[in-house]
Amino acid sequence: MKLPEKFLDRMKMLLKDEYKDFLDSYNEDRYQGIRVNTLKVDYQEFLKICPFDVKGEVPWAKNGLYIEEEKPGRHPYHAAGLYYIQEPSAMSVTPQLDIKPGEKVLDLCASPGGKSTQAACYLNGEGLLVSNEIKLKRAQILVQNIERMGIRNAIVTNNSPEELEKVFTGYFDKVIVDAPCSGEGMFKKDKDAVVQWSIENVLGYQSMQRGIIQSAANMLKPGGLMVYSTCTFSVEEDEFIIDEFLKKNRNFELVNIEKKNGFVPGFYEILDNIELKKAARLFPHKLKGEGHFLALLMKKDGDVKDIKEFKTNVKRQNLEEFNRFEREYLNIKFEDERLLMRGDRLYYLPDEAFELNGLNVLRPGILIGEFKKNRFEPDYALAASLKVNQAKLNINLSTKTSDADKYIEGYTLNVDKPDGWYLVEVDGYSLSWGKVSKGVLKNYFPKALRW
């Protein structure tokens, strides 16, 4: 791999005696990782059914695994949301926050969803996750991953940090800022980042990061924690940003990140600020993963603003129609006061939901389904979030046959079942809805997710 000369000169200055080891790491294959989605499958249970060659556990990430597999996204368990494909070093960010069930969490630059889906596992269905992405196409990918992983308590927004900041002041217990960056740490994975790299780009990202971290800080509640991360080695985008932020925000302090499993301190000498030693850097010659920077910050004090609570807007006729579907096909009951109509679509909002005015909300909660000509049609997102015992009618497709693959590819299947809506499963894990009519299982797996 040919790397930019100016980049190499900068790394030589930073790493000194370690430079050769760093350079040699680019001759090695990159490590491949998946993270088990414990919202849908127990970790130990997944280890028993894992279809891949497991090379070990990722030491800094709960439920993270090193695997060897050419196409891990082409297995039915991926379609069923049992795991998320994630670069091992990227799994290091969210655990720093020590997220607890019931907390309010913001992932400010969330797409494609690695950190958000990891945070959701820590929340375990309780509390609130707001996953935001400023770019619409990337935000739509984020929605797909949130839904595939069966996350019930997430709201997905498509706003700038400044727009979010107007709504949320001192609101979140934990904030993730995985900032856009020059991507130096991912050169082995992302060849475009190599081609696009320049000093000018580094400084351009630095300017962007200043605004992002400040908006994030204003949305964090006093006593809360914020993690700032990048996948770049550039000190301008890492230590410089944190040093400058701390000088402007005296109500924040760095929290030490434990230096183990190959993590090393931030380059504090460059700015003559020993506090930066509390930050952490991940280098590919030090651990089994690519490059990353992490800084954990605590907010000591600041303003707090309440947000108006959400109120349901579902009409009685629609509610009765949905309640009929519930009685006929579900073994669980959704709380009527947490239902929201947007056009003909019915959503179920998180317990901590708020008034959505002023935000571009792509997903205010689980998309339960849609009303079509006085009938209710359930949505894929509902199916993906269900446990198999929460549906009254089930069809299980085994990975030992071709049926699961065929269904994910979009085919209909012949079945000996009465007519009705069925929760389609893969080896006992929810995948999608299917509708049986005259012995044919009609395919309702989303076209965008089909192979």
One Martini backbone bead per residue (centre of mass of N, CA, C, O) as a GRO file, in nm:
protein
  451
    1MET     BB    1   0.094   0.038   0.025
    2LYS     BB    2   0.048   0.373  -0.067
    3LEU     BB    3   0.153   0.647   0.114
    4PRO     BB    4   0.161   0.954   0.208
    5GLU     BB    5   0.439   1.135   0.265
    6LYS     BB    6   0.335   1.345   0.474
    7PHE     BB    7   0.216   1.138   0.661
    8LEU     BB    8   0.480   0.984   0.723
    9ASP     BB    9   0.633   1.224   0.843
   10ARG     BB   10   0.438   1.269   1.080
   11MET     BB   11   0.462   0.982   1.207
   12LYS     BB   12   0.767   0.993   1.260
   13MET     BB   13   0.747   1.227   1.467
   14LEU     BB   14   0.552   1.084   1.667
   15LEU     BB   15   0.690   0.777   1.698
   16LYS     BB   16   0.973   0.729   1.614
   17ASP     BB   17   1.083   0.423   1.716
   18GLU     BB   18   0.784   0.307   1.614
   19TYR     BB   19   0.757   0.348   1.305
   20LYS     BB   20   0.830   0.071   1.182
   21ASP     BB   21   0.606  -0.093   1.316
   22PHE     BB   22   0.380   0.069   1.195
   23LEU     BB   23   0.449   0.019   0.895
   24ASP     BB   24   0.438  -0.298   0.909
   25SER     BB   25   0.124  -0.320   0.965
   26TYR     BB   26   0.046  -0.279   0.650
   27ASN     BB   27   0.131  -0.593   0.581
   28GLU     BB   28  -0.117  -0.669   0.733
   29ASP     BB   29  -0.397  -0.797   0.806
   30ARG     BB   30  -0.698  -0.717   0.887
   31TYR     BB   31  -0.923  -0.709   1.134
   32GLN     BB   32  -1.212  -0.899   1.209
   33GLY     BB   33  -1.549  -0.797   1.321
   34ILE     BB   34  -1.795  -0.879   1.575
   35ARG     BB   35  -2.115  -0.799   1.736
   36VAL     BB   36  -2.321  -0.902   1.968
   37ASN     BB   37  -2.680  -0.904   1.989
   38THR     BB   38  -2.835  -0.901   2.306
   39LEU     BB   39  -3.136  -0.837   2.215
   40LYS     BB   40  -3.150  -1.140   2.053
   41VAL     BB   41  -2.882  -1.276   2.190
   42ASP     BB   42  -2.697  -1.467   2.366
   43TYR     BB   43  -2.367  -1.488   2.384
   44GLN     BB   44  -2.330  -1.793   2.450
   45GLU     BB   45  -2.530  -1.888   2.236
   46PHE     BB   46  -2.376  -1.776   1.990
   47LEU     BB   47  -2.115  -1.943   2.022
   48LYS     BB   48  -2.268  -2.214   1.946
   49ILE     BB   49  -2.381  -2.084   1.644
   50CYS     BB   50  -2.144  -1.981   1.510
   51PRO     BB   51  -2.046  -1.974   1.157
   52PHE     BB   52  -1.757  -1.892   1.242
   53ASP     BB   53  -1.419  -1.827   1.275
   54VAL     BB   54  -1.299  -1.795   1.589
   55LYS     BB   55  -1.012  -1.588   1.720
   56GLY     BB   56  -1.159  -1.418   1.946
   57GLU     BB   57  -1.170  -1.166   2.182
   58VAL     BB   58  -1.249  -0.844   2.243
   59PRO     BB   59  -1.110  -0.691   2.520
   60TRP     BB   60  -1.279  -0.391   2.500
   61ALA     BB   61  -1.547  -0.570   2.416
   62LYS     BB   62  -1.849  -0.649   2.469
   63ASN     BB   63  -1.921  -0.908   2.247
   64GLY     BB   64  -1.651  -0.929   2.092
   65LEU     BB   65  -1.524  -1.058   1.769
   66TYR     BB   66  -1.299  -1.253   1.608
   67ILE     BB   67  -1.287  -1.319   1.255
   68GLU     BB   68  -1.315  -1.558   0.971
   69GLU     BB   69  -1.464  -1.392   0.687
   70GLU     BB   70  -1.556  -1.282   0.382
   71LYS     BB   71  -1.907  -1.281   0.425
   72PRO     BB   72  -2.087  -1.187   0.699
   73GLY     BB   73  -2.344  -1.047   0.539
   74ARG     BB   74  -2.436  -1.357   0.410
   75HIS     BB   75  -2.608  -1.425   0.668
   76PRO     BB   76  -2.900  -1.487   0.834
   77TYR     BB   77  -2.798  -1.367   1.110
   78HIS     BB   78  -2.765  -1.083   0.999
   79ALA     BB   79  -3.059  -1.036   0.906
   80ALA     BB   80  -3.156  -1.101   1.219
   81GLY     BB   81  -2.952  -0.933   1.418
   82LEU     BB   82  -2.714  -1.096   1.584
   83TYR     BB   83  -2.507  -0.898   1.431
   84TYR     BB   84  -2.225  -0.668   1.403
   85ILE     BB   85  -2.020  -0.516   1.180
   86GLN     BB   86  -1.692  -0.442   1.332
   87GLU     BB   87  -1.434  -0.273   1.404
   88PRO     BB   88  -1.256  -0.330   1.680
   89SER     BB   89  -1.173  -0.033   1.763
   90ALA     BB   90  -1.470   0.081   1.743
   91MET     BB   91  -1.556  -0.078   2.016
   92SER     BB   92  -1.413   0.133   2.232
   93VAL     BB   93  -1.607   0.375   2.280
   94THR     BB   94  -1.879   0.311   2.436
   95PRO     BB   95  -1.762   0.172   2.704
   96GLN     BB   96  -1.658   0.443   2.843
   97LEU     BB   97  -1.961   0.531   2.956
   98ASP     BB   98  -2.122   0.333   3.126
   99ILE     BB   99  -2.398   0.230   3.041
  100LYS     BB  100  -2.734   0.247   3.162
  101PRO     BB  101  -3.028   0.156   3.229
  102GLY     BB  102  -3.240   0.450   3.160
  103GLU     BB  103  -3.078   0.625   2.993
  104LYS     BB  104  -2.967   0.913   2.814
  105VAL     BB  105  -2.868   0.889   2.464
  106LEU     BB  106  -2.619   1.032   2.242
  107ASP     BB  107  -2.563   1.003   1.883
  108LEU     BB  108  -2.440   1.244   1.673
  109CYS     BB  109  -2.253   1.051   1.458
  110ALA     BB  110  -2.398   0.750   1.373
  111SER     BB  111  -2.323   0.659   1.108
  112PRO     BB  112  -2.427   0.334   1.060
  113GLY     BB  113  -2.442   0.219   1.399
  114GLY     BB  114  -2.230   0.096   1.596
  115LYS     BB  115  -2.262   0.271   1.857
  116SER     BB  116  -2.571   0.255   1.889
  117THR     BB  117  -2.602  -0.057   1.905
  118GLN     BB  118  -2.420  -0.075   2.153
  119ALA     BB  119  -2.581   0.110   2.342
  120ALA     BB  120  -2.846  -0.057   2.332
  121CYS     BB  121  -2.731  -0.299   2.490
  122TYR     BB  122  -2.689  -0.142   2.754
  123LEU     BB  123  -2.991  -0.047   2.786
  124ASN     BB  124  -3.195  -0.287   2.735
  125GLY     BB  125  -3.474  -0.112   2.655
  126GLU     BB  126  -3.390   0.130   2.838
  127GLY     BB  127  -3.472   0.435   2.779
  128LEU     BB  128  -3.269   0.655   2.558
  129LEU     BB  129  -3.207   0.680   2.196
  130VAL     BB  130  -3.023   0.920   2.006
  131SER     BB  131  -2.986   0.908   1.651
  132ASN     BB  132  -2.758   1.098   1.455
  133GLU     BB  133  -2.772   1.232   1.105
  134ILE     BB  134  -2.698   1.472   0.864
  135LYS     BB  135  -2.704   1.262   0.636
  136LEU     BB  136  -2.955   1.115   0.474
  137LYS     BB  137  -2.840   0.851   0.353
  138ARG     BB  138  -2.702   0.768   0.620
  139ALA     BB  139  -2.962   0.774   0.794
  140GLN     BB  140  -3.103   0.538   0.643
  141ILE     BB  141  -2.895   0.327   0.728
  142LEU     BB  142  -2.938   0.361   1.028
  143VAL     BB  143  -3.229   0.265   1.035
  144GLN     BB  144  -3.177  -0.022   0.933
  145ASN     BB  145  -2.994  -0.107   1.177
  146ILE     BB  146  -3.189  -0.049   1.406
  147GLU     BB  147  -3.405  -0.249   1.304
  148ARG     BB  148  -3.241  -0.515   1.269
  149MET     BB  149  -3.164  -0.506   1.593
  150GLY     BB  150  -3.437  -0.445   1.759
  151ILE     BB  151  -3.479  -0.140   1.842
  152ARG     BB  152  -3.708   0.038   2.058
  153ASN     BB  153  -3.544   0.309   2.207
  154ALA     BB  154  -3.529   0.475   1.925
  155ILE     BB  155  -3.424   0.790   1.778
  156VAL     BB  156  -3.413   0.923   1.446
  157THR     BB  157  -3.205   1.181   1.320
  158ASN     BB  158  -3.178   1.478   1.071
  159ASN     BB  159  -2.931   1.676   1.199
  160SER     BB  160  -2.774   1.925   1.322
  161PRO     BB  161  -2.614   2.011   1.603
  162GLU     BB  162  -2.750   2.293   1.623
  163GLU     BB  163  -3.044   2.192   1.610
  164LEU     BB  164  -3.035   2.008   1.859
  165GLU     BB  165  -2.942   2.225   2.069
  166LYS     BB  166  -3.223   2.379   2.072
  167VAL     BB  167  -3.368   2.129   2.225
  168PHE     BB  168  -3.102   2.035   2.386
  169THR     BB  169  -3.042   2.103   2.740
  170GLY     BB  170  -2.904   1.913   2.957
  171TYR     BB  171  -3.025   1.598   2.884
  172PHE     BB  172  -2.786   1.398   2.872
  173ASP     BB  173  -2.596   1.145   3.019
  174LYS     BB  174  -2.488   1.053   2.727
  175VAL     BB  175  -2.216   1.112   2.480
  176ILE     BB  176  -2.151   1.061   2.131
  177VAL     BB  177  -1.838   1.154   1.947
  178ASP     BB  178  -1.796   1.047   1.618
  179ALA     BB  179  -1.602   1.213   1.432
  180PRO     BB  180  -1.533   1.355   1.163
  181CYS     BB  181  -1.254   1.251   0.948
  182SER     BB  182  -0.951   1.162   0.779
  183GLY     BB  183  -0.894   0.839   0.831
  184GLU     BB  184  -0.601   0.724   0.899
  185GLY     BB  185  -0.684   0.456   1.066
  186MET     BB  186  -0.837   0.340   0.772
  187PHE     BB  187  -0.648   0.282   0.523
  188LYS     BB  188  -0.675  -0.033   0.500
  189LYS     BB  189  -0.995  -0.012   0.444
  190ASP     BB  190  -0.980   0.297   0.308
  191LYS     BB  191  -0.875   0.406   0.003
  192ASP     BB  192  -1.006   0.689  -0.021
  193ALA     BB  193  -0.858   0.819   0.221
  194VAL     BB  194  -0.583   0.819   0.084
  195VAL     BB  195  -0.650   0.994  -0.166
  196GLN     BB  196  -0.784   1.244   0.013
  197TRP     BB  197  -0.537   1.316   0.155
  198SER     BB  198  -0.463   1.617   0.354
  199ILE     BB  199  -0.389   1.892   0.526
  200GLU     BB  200  -0.646   2.044   0.449
  201ASN     BB  201  -0.842   1.823   0.548
  202VAL     BB  202  -0.757   1.818   0.839
  203LEU     BB  203  -0.834   2.121   0.893
  204GLY     BB  204  -1.128   2.093   0.808
  205TYR     BB  205  -1.210   1.891   1.028
  206GLN     BB  206  -1.129   2.058   1.270
  207SER     BB  207  -1.341   2.278   1.230
  208MET     BB  208  -1.586   2.088   1.257
  209GLN     BB  209  -1.523   1.966   1.544
  210ARG     BB  210  -1.557   2.216   1.717
  211GLY     BB  211  -1.868   2.238   1.682
  212ILE     BB  212  -1.958   1.954   1.766
  213ILE     BB  213  -1.845   1.942   2.063
  214GLN     BB  214  -2.002   2.191   2.164
  215SER     BB  215  -2.288   2.090   2.116
  216ALA     BB  216  -2.262   1.834   2.284
  217ALA     BB  217  -2.199   1.972   2.556
  218ASN     BB  218  -2.480   2.125   2.578
  219MET     BB  219  -2.645   1.832   2.591
  220LEU     BB  220  -2.514   1.779   2.855
  221LYS     BB  221  -2.539   1.687   3.168
  222PRO     BB  222  -2.473   1.724   3.475
  223GLY     BB  223  -2.246   1.451   3.532
  224GLY     BB  224  -2.185   1.375   3.257
  225LEU     BB  225  -2.080   1.185   2.964
  226MET     BB  226  -1.818   1.225   2.710
  227VAL     BB  227  -1.724   1.094   2.392
  228TYR     BB  228  -1.430   1.137   2.198
  229SER     BB  229  -1.384   1.041   1.849
  230THR     BB  230  -1.145   0.889   1.622
  231CYS     BB  231  -0.989   0.758   1.298
  232THR     BB  232  -0.716   0.924   1.378
  233PHE     BB  233  -0.373   1.063   1.415
  234SER     BB  234  -0.428   1.354   1.421
  235VAL     BB  235  -0.364   1.610   1.641
  236GLU     BB  236  -0.566   1.824   1.534
  237GLU     BB  237  -0.822   1.608   1.585
  238ASP     BB  238  -0.742   1.557   1.889
  239GLU     BB  239  -0.567   1.711   2.111
  240PHE     BB  240  -0.639   1.994   2.011
  241ILE     BB  241  -0.943   1.978   2.060
  242ILE     BB  242  -0.933   1.917   2.366
  243ASP     BB  243  -0.760   2.152   2.462
  244GLU     BB  244  -0.944   2.377   2.355
  245PHE     BB  245  -1.205   2.290   2.497
  246LEU     BB  246  -1.102   2.314   2.795
  247LYS     BB  247  -1.036   2.622   2.781
  248LYS     BB  248  -1.351   2.698   2.712
  249ASN     BB  249  -1.445   2.451   2.930
  250ARG     BB  250  -1.435   2.458   3.274
  251ASN     BB  251  -1.686   2.238   3.316
  252PHE     BB  252  -1.457   2.040   3.224
  253GLU     BB  253  -1.319   1.697   3.240
  254LEU     BB  254  -1.091   1.460   3.237
  255VAL     BB  255  -1.102   1.108   3.197
  256ASN     BB  256  -0.956   0.825   3.261
  257ILE     BB  257  -0.813   0.588   3.046
  258GLU     BB  258  -0.738   0.279   3.044
  259LYS     BB  259  -0.409   0.125   3.004
  260LYS     BB  260  -0.492  -0.138   2.799
  261ASN     BB  261  -0.464  -0.356   2.539
  262GLY     BB  262  -0.265  -0.118   2.393
  263PHE     BB  263  -0.319   0.133   2.521
  264VAL     BB  264  -0.234   0.483   2.492
  265PRO     BB  265  -0.142   0.781   2.543
  266GLY     BB  266  -0.160   1.084   2.477
  267PHE     BB  267  -0.003   1.369   2.322
  268TYR     BB  268   0.093   1.584   2.568
  269GLU     BB  269   0.368   1.724   2.488
  270ILE     BB  270   0.286   1.904   2.246
  271LEU     BB  271   0.093   2.091   2.463
  272ASP     BB  272   0.173   2.087   2.758
  273ASN     BB  273  -0.062   1.858   2.865
  274ILE     BB  274  -0.105   1.617   3.102
  275GLU     BB  275  -0.413   1.556   3.074
  276LEU     BB  276  -0.386   1.407   2.788
  277LYS     BB  277  -0.304   1.131   2.916
  278LYS     BB  278  -0.610   1.034   2.955
  279ALA     BB  279  -0.608   0.970   2.690
  280ALA     BB  280  -0.645   0.758   2.387
  281ARG     BB  281  -0.452   0.527   2.189
  282LEU     BB  282  -0.475   0.342   1.874
  283PHE     BB  283  -0.251   0.100   1.739
  284PRO     BB  284  -0.166  -0.145   1.499
  285HIS     BB  285   0.119  -0.219   1.662
  286LYS     BB  286  -0.042  -0.274   1.959
  287LEU     BB  287  -0.301  -0.410   1.819
  288LYS     BB  288  -0.618  -0.565   1.721
  289GLY     BB  289  -0.630  -0.294   1.515
  290GLU     BB  290  -0.696   0.017   1.445
  291GLY     BB  291  -0.718   0.356   1.442
  292HIS     BB  292  -0.752   0.557   1.754
  293PHE     BB  293  -0.942   0.806   1.946
  294LEU     BB  294  -0.978   0.892   2.307
  295ALA     BB  295  -1.217   1.097   2.501
  296LEU     BB  296  -1.308   1.162   2.842
  297LEU     BB  297  -1.590   1.360   2.962
  298MET     BB  298  -1.687   1.580   3.230
  299LYS     BB  299  -1.969   1.747   3.364
  300LYS     BB  300  -2.001   1.968   3.631
  301ASP     BB  301  -2.174   2.204   3.486
  302GLY     BB  302  -2.505   2.350   3.397
  303ASP     BB  303  -2.757   2.365   3.189
  304VAL     BB  304  -3.124   2.306   3.208
  305LYS     BB  305  -3.388   2.164   2.991
  306ASP     BB  306  -3.700   2.109   2.935
  307ILE     BB  307  -3.924   1.876   2.776
  308LYS     BB  308  -4.186   1.812   2.603
  309GLU     BB  309  -4.423   1.592   2.619
  310PHE     BB  310  -4.569   1.331   2.480
  311LYS     BB  311  -4.868   1.295   2.266
  312THR     BB  312  -5.112   1.133   2.150
  313ASN     BB  313  -5.282   1.096   1.795
  314VAL     BB  314  -5.477   0.859   1.795
  315LYS     BB  315  -5.741   0.733   1.656
  316ARG     BB  316  -5.993   0.527   1.736
  317GLN     BB  317  -6.007   0.360   1.473
  318ASN     BB  318  -5.704   0.287   1.464
  319LEU     BB  319  -5.685   0.160   1.743
  320GLU     BB  320  -5.889  -0.068   1.696
  321GLU     BB  321  -5.739  -0.199   1.460
  322PHE     BB  322  -5.478  -0.261   1.615
  323ASN     BB  323  -5.603  -0.420   1.853
  324ARG     BB  324  -5.694  -0.654   1.672
  325PHE     BB  325  -5.412  -0.740   1.589
  326GLU     BB  326  -5.304  -0.798   1.866
  327ARG     BB  327  -5.509  -1.022   1.949
  328GLU     BB  328  -5.445  -1.212   1.693
  329TYR     BB  329  -5.090  -1.190   1.684
  330LEU     BB  330  -5.027  -1.113   1.990
  331ASN     BB  331  -4.860  -1.146   2.330
  332ILE     BB  332  -4.869  -0.832   2.337
  333LYS     BB  333  -4.898  -0.496   2.487
  334PHE     BB  334  -4.940  -0.182   2.386
  335GLU     BB  335  -4.920   0.143   2.471
  336ASP     BB  336  -5.140   0.377   2.369
  337GLU     BB  337  -4.982   0.648   2.472
  338ARG     BB  338  -4.721   0.557   2.265
  339LEU     BB  339  -4.873   0.635   2.013
  340LEU     BB  340  -4.805   0.727   1.658
  341MET     BB  341  -4.904   0.938   1.395
  342ARG     BB  342  -4.780   0.932   1.041
  343GLY     BB  343  -5.016   0.947   0.871
  344ASP     BB  344  -5.048   0.591   0.817
  345ARG     BB  345  -4.841   0.561   1.044
  346LEU     BB  346  -4.731   0.346   1.315
  347TYR     BB  347  -4.592   0.427   1.634
  348TYR     BB  348  -4.352   0.336   1.895
  349LEU     BB  349  -4.251   0.495   2.174
  350PRO     BB  350  -4.054   0.577   2.397
  351ASP     BB  351  -4.078   0.640   2.731
  352GLU     BB  352  -3.885   0.918   2.679
  353ALA     BB  353  -4.055   1.079   2.507
  354PHE     BB  354  -4.093   1.366   2.289
  355GLU     BB  355  -4.140   1.644   2.142
  356LEU     BB  356  -4.080   1.674   1.775
  357ASN     BB  357  -4.050   1.957   1.741
  358GLY     BB  358  -3.776   2.084   1.537
  359LEU     BB  359  -3.738   1.800   1.394
  360ASN     BB  360  -3.581   1.551   1.186
  361VAL     BB  361  -3.770   1.263   1.190
  362LEU     BB  362  -3.734   0.929   1.085
  363ARG     BB  363  -3.751   0.775   1.384
  364PRO     BB  364  -3.969   0.775   1.669
  365GLY     BB  365  -3.959   0.455   1.652
  366ILE     BB  366  -4.146   0.200   1.606
  367LEU     BB  367  -4.261   0.054   1.320
  368ILE     BB  368  -4.555  -0.111   1.326
  369GLY     BB  369  -4.735   0.027   1.081
  370GLU     BB  370  -5.010   0.026   0.832
  371PHE     BB  371  -5.282   0.193   0.691
  372LYS     BB  372  -5.498   0.002   0.453
  373LYS     BB  373  -5.801   0.019   0.378
  374ASN     BB  374  -5.897  -0.066   0.679
  375ARG     BB  375  -5.608  -0.192   0.728
  376PHE     BB  376  -5.350  -0.373   0.895
  377GLU     BB  377  -4.987  -0.346   0.841
  378PRO     BB  378  -4.714  -0.482   0.932
  379ASP     BB  379  -4.381  -0.424   1.020
  380TYR     BB  380  -4.057  -0.515   1.018
  381ALA     BB  381  -3.967  -0.368   1.282
  382LEU     BB  382  -4.148  -0.531   1.465
  383ALA     BB  383  -4.043  -0.812   1.407
  384ALA     BB  384  -3.738  -0.755   1.486
  385SER     BB  385  -3.833  -0.688   1.803
  386LEU     BB  386  -3.923  -0.977   1.847
  387LYS     BB  387  -4.007  -1.239   2.017
  388VAL     BB  388  -4.123  -1.548   1.949
  389ASN     BB  389  -4.340  -1.541   2.201
  390GLN     BB  390  -4.492  -1.262   2.084
  391ALA     BB  391  -4.613  -1.456   1.873
  392LYS     BB  392  -4.873  -1.663   1.757
  393LEU     BB  393  -4.735  -1.686   1.468
  394ASN     BB  394  -4.500  -1.931   1.327
  395ILE     BB  395  -4.198  -1.942   1.115
  396ASN     BB  396  -3.933  -2.171   1.069
  397LEU     BB  397  -3.603  -2.122   0.943
  398SER     BB  398  -3.343  -2.312   0.831
  399THR     BB  399  -2.990  -2.319   0.782
  400LYS     BB  400  -2.998  -2.629   0.673
  401THR     BB  401  -3.146  -2.485   0.456
  402SER     BB  402  -3.267  -2.273   0.182
  403ASP     BB  403  -3.506  -2.099   0.296
  404ALA     BB  404  -3.371  -1.852   0.424
  405ASP     BB  405  -3.228  -1.749   0.172
  406LYS     BB  406  -3.480  -1.722  -0.006
  407TYR     BB  407  -3.630  -1.516   0.167
  408ILE     BB  408  -3.403  -1.295   0.160
  409GLU     BB  409  -3.423  -1.285  -0.165
  410GLY     BB  410  -3.771  -1.288  -0.208
  411TYR     BB  411  -3.916  -1.544  -0.179
  412THR     BB  412  -4.155  -1.770  -0.191
  413LEU     BB  413  -4.342  -2.010   0.013
  414ASN     BB  414  -4.441  -2.329   0.083
  415VAL     BB  415  -4.720  -2.393   0.310
  416ASP     BB  416  -4.883  -2.563   0.598
  417LYS     BB  417  -5.100  -2.302   0.655
  418PRO     BB  418  -5.285  -2.079   0.774
  419ASP     BB  419  -5.408  -1.792   0.743
  420GLY     BB  420  -5.178  -1.512   0.793
  421TRP     BB  421  -4.971  -1.369   1.028
  422TYR     BB  422  -4.611  -1.421   1.040
  423LEU     BB  423  -4.334  -1.503   1.219
  424VAL     BB  424  -4.025  -1.497   1.086
  425GLU     BB  425  -3.761  -1.735   1.126
  426VAL     BB  426  -3.416  -1.803   1.238
  427ASP     BB  427  -3.358  -2.042   1.442
  428GLY     BB  428  -3.558  -1.861   1.646
  429TYR     BB  429  -3.517  -1.575   1.497
  430SER     BB  430  -3.618  -1.283   1.415
  431LEU     BB  431  -3.698  -1.130   1.084
  432SER     BB  432  -4.015  -1.130   0.980
  433TRP     BB  433  -4.278  -1.104   0.784
  434GLY     BB  434  -4.560  -1.317   0.690
  435LYS     BB  435  -4.811  -1.414   0.441
  436VAL     BB  436  -5.070  -1.636   0.444
  437SER     BB  437  -5.200  -1.772   0.122
  438LYS     BB  438  -5.294  -2.059   0.014
  439GLY     BB  439  -4.996  -2.188   0.100
  440VAL     BB  440  -4.850  -1.899   0.082
  441LEU     BB  441  -4.551  -1.724   0.155
  442LYS     BB  442  -4.534  -1.403   0.177
  443ASN     BB  443  -4.300  -1.145   0.116
  444TYR     BB  444  -4.174  -0.899   0.387
  445PHE     BB  445  -3.895  -0.850   0.315
  446PRO     BB  446  -3.698  -0.603   0.259
  447LYS     BB  447  -3.565  -0.498  -0.035
  448ALA     BB  448  -3.308  -0.341   0.082
  449LEU     BB  449  -3.210  -0.632   0.237
  450ARG     BB  450  -3.168  -0.797   0.007
  451TRP     BB  451  -2.959  -1.018  -0.189
   0.00000   0.00000   0.00000
